[in-house]
Amino acid sequence: MTDYSRLIDAETWAFIRATDAAYPPDAVDLDIAGQRRVYDAMCAVFHRDYPAVPQDHEIAGVKVRDFPGRGPAVVYLHGGGFVVGGLNSHDDVCAEIAQATGRRVVLVDYRLSPEALHPAALEDCLAVVRALGDVVLAGDSAGGNLCAAVARETPVRGQVLIYPGLGGDIHTGSYLTHENAPMLTRADVLFYAGIRHGGTIPAPDPSVSPLVARDFTGLPPTVAFGAECDPLCDDAETYAAKVRAAGGRAVSFTEPGLVHGYLRARHSVTRARDSFGRILAAIDALAAGAWPYGESR
């Protein structure tokens, strides 16, 4: 059994307890409206005010929250298991990305399941990216999955994947080692996958699970971040390794002692703050067309 009392520090445990108080582990037993209600309330607990004045509008018929800045734009795809989240759950993260990099940041309000099953969310994200043209993708969790799926379909400048769920083998590695991790369990992963597809598990499909693709050539420069104490952890490195093996540029970082959803802890947990700094640096580098990671990782 994994000893989280050793792996996770006191700051992170405080974040976990604060999250559980607002979004208890049994929230998955609520109906969809209830899950969205408690998720939004939990995000509000950690939300940080920002001075930027974004514009809410539509791009290619899809709602977005648009933070002004110079190009190329950063298109941000939020997490939430394809079921929860939206413009208000991740806009403070996007505001800080815009402030730190000076780039335009476009947060996409893609359609959610179960009202709109796969590939609706992917179609929305693709429409925005294609309308904008030259962009960097960034996304967390389900948003990281969408980034990797978008990058297979249309050229982008680069992508930054934050504790992404990419369809790795649920019977091996971190899916078992961290099966009962705080913040996200293996059972949670399977639950949200079921909602995404209306209860029917699809045949292997890289638009659903980018890791099942047979060909990883032609993918953009990729920086992936895994949280050590997360069943999805291995997906980040596995994906980066496949991109490298196909001749592309990719690097992954496993963030020690961190848990799924740690972006919300970036102001309260030192490890999360440091990781967010690395995320900002990666976005800024890819937007500038730079690759500061060498060629051997």
N, C-alpha and C positions, 0 to 999 in steps of 0.2 A: 504494500500500500504506500502511495506517495506521501511523504512527510511534509505537508504544507506549512507546518509550524516552523520548519527549518528553511524552506525555500522562500517563504513570503515574509517580508519585514513588517514592522509595526505600522508604518505609514500606510502600506497597502492593505493591511487588515482593517485599519480604520475606514479606508475607502470601501472595502467590501461590506463592512457592517452598515455604513451609511447607505450603500446601494440596496442592500437587503431590506433595510427599513422602509425604503420607498418602493422597491420592486421585489417583493418576496419571491423565493424560488418557486413557490406554488402558483405564481401568476400564470403559468402555462395552462392551468386548469380553468382560467376564465374564458369567457367568450372573446371573440376578436375585438369587439368594441372595448371590453374591459381591459384586455391586454394593452391596447393602444392608450387607454386612459392612464393606466399605471406607468407605462413606459414614458409617456409625455411628462407625467408628474415627476418621475425619477430624473429625467433629463433636466427638468427645471431646477431641481435641487443643486445640480452642478453647473448650471448655465452661468456664463460670465457675460456681463454687459460689455458692449463694445461701442466705440465712437463712430465707426463707419456707418454710412447711410446707404444700404443696398437698395436695389430696385427689384421689385417683384414684377415679373412679366412672363411672357411665353417665348420660347425659342422652338421653332418647328412644331408648334402646337403643344409643347410640354411646359408646365410651370417650372420656373427657376427663381432663385434668389441670387442676384447678380451684384457682386462686390466690385467696384471700379478699380482699375489698375492698368498697367501696361501689358502688352502681349508678349509671348503667347499666353492665352488663358489657361488656367487650371480648372478642369472640370472635376468637381467633387461628387462622388456617389456614396451616399450615406449607408450605414449599416442598419440592422434591425430585422434580420432574418427574412427579408422580402415581405414582411408582414406589418412591421411597425416602423416608426420614424418618419421624418419629413423635413420640411424647411425649418421648423423650430427646434429640432433635436440636434442639429449639427451646424447651425449657422454661426455660433460663436467660434467653433473650430475654424470655419471658413474665413471668418473675419480676421482671426489671428494669422492664418496663412497669408491672406492678402496684405496685412500690415507688415509681416516679417519679410515677405518677398517682393512687395510692390506690384505683384501680378494681379490681373483680373481673376477673380475666382467665381465660378458659376456652380452653384449648388442645385442639383437636379431633383425635382419632386416627381420621381418616376411612380408609375402605378404600382399598387401593392396587391398581394394575394390576401385572401382568396377571391376577392372581387375580380381581379385581373390576373389570371394564371400565366406562367411562363409560356411564351417569351415576351409578354407585355412590357415588363420592366426593361428588358434588354432592348426592345424596339424603341422605347422612349429615350434611353441613354444614347443609343446609336444615332437617333434623329438629331439630338442636341449636338453631339460631337461632329457629325457630318455638316451640320449647319455652320458651326464655328470654324471648322477647318483645322489649322495647326494648333494642337492643344497638348497639354500634359494631363494625364489621368491620375487621380488620387481617390482612394476609397478605403473604408474600413469594413471588415467582416463581410456581410453580403455585398456591400459596395465594392470590396476588393474582388469578389467573384465577378461582378458586373464589369469592372475595369478589364480584367483578363479576358472576358468574353468579347467585349467591345474591341480590344486590341487585336483579336483574331480576325475581325470583320472589316476594320478600316484603319488606315495609317494614323498613328499618333506619335508625338515627339518622345514620349516616355511614359512610364507608369510607376506609381508608388502604391504598394499594396500593404495595408495595415491590418494585422492579424486576419488575413483573408481565409475564407472557407472555399477551397478550390476543388472539392470533390475527391479528396484523398481516400485511401483505403481505410475504412472505418474499423477494420479488424486487426490493425497493426499500429505500432509506434505510439505517437502521442494520443491517438484516439483511445488507446487502452491505458497507457500510463497516466493520463489525465482524464480518465473517463468520468470521474466525479469531482472535477476541479471546481473551485469557487467561481461564480459568475456565469459559467457555461459548462454544461455537461454533454457527454455524448448523446444522451437521450434528448436533450434540447435540440441538438443538431438534427437528429432524425425527425423530431416533431416538426420543426420549421420546414424541413425539406418536404415533408408530407403535405403541408399547407400550400407550399409553392406550386405543387403539381396536382392539387385537388385529390390527394390521397392515393394517386397512382404513381408508382416509382417508374420513371422513364428508362428506356434503354440507354446505355452509355452514350453521352452526347456532350461534346466539348462546349456547346453553348450553355449547358447546365453545369458541367463539371470540367473546367478547363484542363485538369490534370489527365483526363482520359484521352486527350488528343493524341494522335499518332505522329503529328508533324509540328514541331516547335520552331521551325525556321521562319525568319522574317518578322519575328516579334520585336517590339521596341525595347530600348534599354529599360531595365526593370530593377527597382529596389524594393525588396519585400521585408516586412518586419513581422516576426512571430513573437507571441507572448509565451514564455516558458511554461507557465501553468495554465494551459489551454489545450483542449483536445485538438484544436485546429493547428497547433504550433508547427507540426512537421510540413504542413502544406506549403508554407512560405519557402522553406529551403528546397523541398522537392521540386517546386515549380522553377525556382531560380536555377537549380541544377539541370533541369531539362532544357531551359533556354540556353544555358552555357554549352551543354552538350551538342546543341544544334548550331553552335557558332555565334550565338548572340551574346550581348552583354547583360549580365544579371548578377546581383549580389543579394544575400539575405543576412539579416541580423536576428538572432534569438535574444530577446530582452529578458535578462535573468530576473526571476521572481515576480514577473508581471503577469497579470490576468487579462482575460478577454474584456474589452471595453475600457482599457486603461487610458484612452484619450481623455475621458472625463476626469481622470485623476491628475492631469498635467499640471495643475496649480497646487496640488496638495501632497503629491508623492514625488520624492526626488527622482526615483528611477523613471517614473513616467515623464517627468519634466525633461530629463536628459534624453529620453527616447523621442519625445516630441521635437526636441532640438535637432536630432538626427533626421527626423521626418521632414522638417522644414528645410534643412540643408539639402536633402535629396530632391525635393520638389524644385528648389531654387536652381540646383545644378542641372537638372534635366531640362528645365525651362530655358536655361542659358545654352543648352547644347553641350554641356560639359559632362565628363565622366571621371570623377575624382577617386575611383575605387581600384585603379589598376586593372590588369587584364587576367589575373590569376585566381580571383575569388570565385 
